[in-house]
């Protein structure tokens, strides 16, 4: 897996996700969408790139839910759960979904 995933929004803006090697997988350290482009689905698009690679490569993803935008921590946790993350021991973990 890569350590950064991004999509272009316009010629000067990107949405991105940063990752580092962690335990038996990768830790998502940051999801960034420029404030003026939030709530337009760019977070979903860039996260899909990460999830697709994690599934294809059998990589476990980890993250902590820290709200730094318009979302509350509770809303953020719901968003992560919707994308297959399960909260355990203060972190969210997503095991790969194997397609077969």
Backbone torsions as a table, in degrees:
resi	resn	phi	psi	omega
1	UNK	NA	155.6	177.2
2	UNK	-83.1	167.9	177.3
3	UNK	-101.0	-6.2	172.6
4	UNK	-144.6	136.1	175.3
5	UNK	-123.3	141.7	178.9
6	UNK	-153.8	158.4	172.2
7	UNK	-131.5	146.1	175.8
8	UNK	-79.6	137.4	177.1
9	UNK	-100.8	-51.0	170.1
10	UNK	-144.8	-171.2	-172.6
11	UNK	-65.9	-15.4	-178.3
12	UNK	-120.9	1.6	-174.1
13	UNK	-131.9	144.0	174.7
14	UNK	-133.8	157.0	166.7
15	UNK	-107.0	138.1	-174.0
16	UNK	-143.3	158.7	173.3
17	UNK	-132.1	129.0	178.1
18	UNK	-105.7	140.7	179.2
19	UNK	-135.4	155.5	172.5
20	UNK	-134.2	156.1	175.5
21	UNK	-63.7	135.3	-176.6
22	UNK	-151.8	130.1	176.7
23	UNK	47.6	-119.4	-179.5
24	UNK	-102.6	23.8	-177.9
25	UNK	-162.5	-136.9	-178.9
26	UNK	-130.5	141.6	177.7
27	UNK	-103.3	123.9	173.5
28	UNK	-77.9	117.1	-176.7
29	UNK	-99.1	-21.3	-178.2
30	UNK	-161.4	136.9	168.6
31	UNK	-120.3	122.5	-176.1
32	UNK	-126.6	129.0	169.9
33	UNK	-132.4	128.0	179.1
34	UNK	-52.6	139.4	-175.2
35	UNK	-50.5	-39.6	-177.3
36	UNK	-72.0	-8.3	179.7
37	UNK	-114.4	6.0	178.8
38	UNK	-69.9	156.4	-178.5
39	UNK	63.9	28.6	177.1
40	UNK	-123.0	9.8	174.9
41	UNK	91.0	0.4	-179.9
42	UNK	-67.2	-33.2	176.8
43	UNK	-62.3	-41.9	179.0
44	UNK	-64.2	-41.1	-177.7
45	UNK	-64.6	-46.2	-178.3
46	UNK	-73.3	-34.6	176.8
47	UNK	-64.7	-36.0	178.3
48	UNK	-59.6	-37.7	177.1
49	UNK	-60.6	-44.2	179.9
50	UNK	-65.4	-47.7	-177.7
51	UNK	-63.8	-40.2	178.6
52	UNK	-61.5	-44.8	178.3
53	UNK	-66.5	-41.4	179.2
54	UNK	-60.8	-42.6	178.7
55	UNK	-65.7	-44.5	-178.1
56	UNK	-65.4	-33.4	-175.5
57	UNK	-101.0	-2.0	179.1
58	UNK	70.4	36.8	-175.1
59	UNK	-100.0	132.0	173.8
60	UNK	-81.0	134.1	177.6
61	UNK	-106.6	142.8	178.1
62	UNK	-127.1	152.6	172.5
63	UNK	-166.3	164.1	170.0
64	UNK	-115.0	148.3	-177.8
65	UNK	-96.7	102.5	177.6
66	UNK	-123.4	109.0	-177.5
67	UNK	-73.8	124.8	177.0
68	UNK	-129.0	16.2	-177.7
69	UNK	-134.4	-153.2	-178.7
70	UNK	-71.7	-16.8	179.8
71	UNK	-79.0	144.0	171.6
72	UNK	-80.3	166.3	177.5
73	UNK	-59.8	-39.5	179.2
74	UNK	-62.7	-44.9	178.6
75	UNK	-63.2	-38.7	179.5
76	UNK	-64.9	-41.6	178.2
77	UNK	-62.2	-40.1	177.1
78	UNK	-63.3	-41.7	179.6
79	UNK	-61.2	-44.2	178.9
80	UNK	-65.3	-42.2	178.7
81	UNK	-60.5	-38.6	179.3
82	UNK	-61.3	-23.5	-179.3
83	UNK	-102.8	18.5	172.0
84	UNK	93.3	5.4	178.4
85	UNK	-84.7	142.0	178.0
86	UNK	-119.9	134.7	-179.8
87	UNK	-83.7	127.7	177.8
88	UNK	-153.1	133.4	178.6
89	UNK	54.3	39.3	176.7
90	UNK	80.2	-1.0	178.8
91	UNK	-124.3	164.9	171.4
92	UNK	-104.4	137.5	-179.7
93	UNK	-128.5	138.5	174.8
94	UNK	-129.0	117.1	175.6
95	UNK	-85.0	151.2	-177.8
96	UNK	-65.7	144.5	172.3
97	UNK	-96.7	117.5	-178.8
98	UNK	-87.4	132.2	178.7
99	UNK	-98.8	131.0	-177.5
100	UNK	-150.6	NA	NA
